[in-house]
Amino acid sequence: MNNKIKGKLAEDLAIDFLKNNNFKIIEKNFKFHNYGEIDIIAEKNKILNFIEVKSLTKSYYFLPEFHFDKAKFNKIYKIASFYANQKNYDKWIISLICVILKTKQINYYENVKL
């Protein structure tokens, strides 16, 4: 399975998780010019949630959480600020969903701050 297929599978599992937890999916793979992309934009309780999805096939030595760093957070923050401003959202957060593909384990981290 190549990385593109793995990424799509992880995002599909993340979307199912979000829908099962009463999130409304607003956009998937929102691209901001050549600057970057936000995997999922969802809304719950009138709060816009910008979600980064990280995945690994299996978790023998480390978890997908280790792939989310300050640089990635800052990039998402800038894109999210632009998007929220353009769509007139006052309340928004950045969250992280990590997926272990082999076991379909999902860890959701709401409102991360780095």
SVG drawing of the C-alpha trace seen along z (x, -y; Angstrom):
<svg xmlns="http://www.w3.org/2000/svg" viewBox="-24 -38 35 42">
<polyline fill="none" stroke="black" stroke-width="0.4" points="0.0,0.0 1.6,-3.3 1.6,-6.5 -1.2,-8.2 -3.5,-5.2 -2.5,-5.0 -3.2,-8.8 -6.6,-8.5 -7.5,-5.5 -6.4,-7.4 -8.5,-10.5 -11.5,-8.3 -11.2,-6.7 -10.8,-10.1 -13.9,-11.4 -16.0,-8.4 -14.7,-9.0 -15.7,-12.7 -19.2,-12.0 -19.8,-9.4 -19.0,-12.1 -21.4,-14.6 -19.0,-16.7 -20.2,-18.2 -17.6,-17.9 -17.1,-21.3 -14.1,-20.6 -11.5,-18.0 -8.0,-18.7 -8.4,-22.5 -5.4,-23.9 -4.2,-27.4 -2.4,-28.4 1.1,-26.8 1.4,-27.3 -0.1,-24.2 -3.2,-22.1 -5.5,-21.3 -6.7,-17.7 -10.2,-18.2 -12.3,-21.2 -15.2,-20.3 -17.7,-22.0 -19.2,-21.0 -21.1,-23.2 -20.5,-26.3 -16.7,-25.9 -14.7,-25.4 -12.1,-22.6 -9.0,-22.5 -7.8,-18.9 -4.5,-17.4 -4.5,-13.7 -1.3,-11.7 -1.0,-7.9 1.3,-5.0 0.8,-1.4 1.8,0.0 3.2,-1.5 6.1,0.6 8.6,-2.1 6.8,-5.4 3.4,-6.9 2.1,-9.1 1.8,-11.9 5.6,-12.4 5.1,-13.6 3.2,-16.7 5.7,-19.4 5.8,-23.2 6.5,-24.0 3.5,-22.0 1.3,-23.6 2.4,-27.1 1.6,-26.4 -1.9,-25.1 -2.4,-28.0 -1.7,-30.5 -4.0,-28.8 -6.7,-28.3 -6.6,-32.1 -7.0,-33.0 -9.9,-30.6 -11.7,-31.5 -11.4,-35.2 -12.7,-34.7 -15.7,-32.6 -16.4,-34.9 -15.8,-32.3 -14.8,-33.8 -14.4,-30.4 -11.9,-27.9 -9.4,-25.4 -6.7,-23.1 -6.9,-19.4 -5.0,-16.3 -6.2,-12.8 -3.7,-10.0 -4.5,-6.7 -2.7,-3.4 -3.8,-1.7 -3.2,1.9 -5.4,1.8 -7.6,-1.2 -6.9,-2.8 -7.7,-6.5 -6.4,-9.0 -8.1,-12.5 -6.4,-15.5 -8.7,-18.5 -7.5,-22.0 -3.7,-21.3 -1.3,-24.1 2.4,-23.9"/>
</svg>
